[in-house]
Amino acid sequence: MSTWNSRGLRGSTLEDMVNLSIDKYKENGIALFQKIPTPIKPIKIDSSTRQITLAYFDAKSTVDYIGVVQGIPVCFDAKECNTDTFPIANIHEHQVEFMKEFEIQQGISFILLYYTHKNEMYYVPFRDILSFYNRSISGGRKSFRYDEIDKTFKVNTKAGVPVHFLETINLDLQMRS
C-alpha cells in the first residue's frame, strides 16, 4: 500500500491548467471531461479541522481524465517532468493496460507531458507510450528523452484555453486515417 503525502501535489499546477481548459471546452459545448479522483482510504483525521492527515491509496486508479470530444471517447493522464528524461516508471502498468483497452474500444488515449524546466507541453500518443513502455520491459531504456517525442504534438495556449489539447487530438486522428 502506498502512503499519501505531499508528493501527490507535484502535478497540481498542470492539473489546474488542464481543469481550466476542460471547463472552457464544456462552456463552448465542444468537449466534456471529468477528473477521475484517486481513491484513498483515510487513516487519521484531525478532529478539529476534519482534514485527513494520513491516508493510503485504496486502489489503483486508471487515468486522470476521461471524456468525450464530439462523440469520440478520450482518456488521458497529465504528467510533469523537470528534466529532459521522463521515467517510464511514472506510467504504471495498470494505466498502460487501461489505455490499451480504451484504444481497442476505438477511444483515444494519451499523456499530456509538461516539461516544467522548458515551459513546454506535449501530447504523447498512446502508440508512442506503448513503444517506450515495451522497450523498458524488454530490457531497454527505462525512460524516454525529450528528443524522442514528436514535436508536432506540442500543446499551446489558444483562445483563452491554457492547455489547448483538442488540436493535437485532431492531428492524432488525422495521422491514424
QUIQUI-V863654 format. One record per backbone hydrogen bond with DSSP energy under -1.0 kcal/mol. NH is the residue of the N-H (numbers start at 1). CO is the residue of the C=O. If there is no record, write none. Layout:
# QUIQUI-V863654
[[NH CO] [NH CO]]
This chain:
# QUIQUI-V863654
[[4 55] [8 5] [9 6] [10 7] [12 9] [15 11] [16 12] [17 13] [18 14] [19 15] [20 16] [21 17] [22 18] [23 19] [24 20] [25 21] [26 22] [27 23] [28 24] [29 26] [30 25] [32 68] [34 66] [36 64] [41 56] [43 54] [44 54] [46 51] [50 46] [53 44] [54 44] [56 41] [57 2] [58 39] [65 76] [66 34] [67 74] [68 32] [69 72] [72 69] [74 67] [75 108] [76 65] [77 110] [79 112] [81 114] [86 144] [88 142] [90 87] [91 88] [96 92] [97 93] [98 94] [99 95] [100 96] [101 97] [102 98] [103 99] [104 100] [105 101] [106 103] [107 102] [108 73] [110 75] [111 124] [112 77] [113 122] [114 79] [115 120] [116 81] [116 114] [118 115] [119 115] [120 115] [122 113] [123 153] [124 111] [126 109] [129 125] [130 126] [131 127] [132 128] [133 129] [134 130] [135 131] [136 132] [137 133] [138 134] [139 136] [140 135] [144 86] [146 84] [148 145] [149 146] [153 150] [154 151] [155 121] [158 161] [161 158] [164 156] [165 163] [169 165] [170 166] [171 167] [172 168] [173 169] [174 170] [175 171] [176 172] [177 173]]
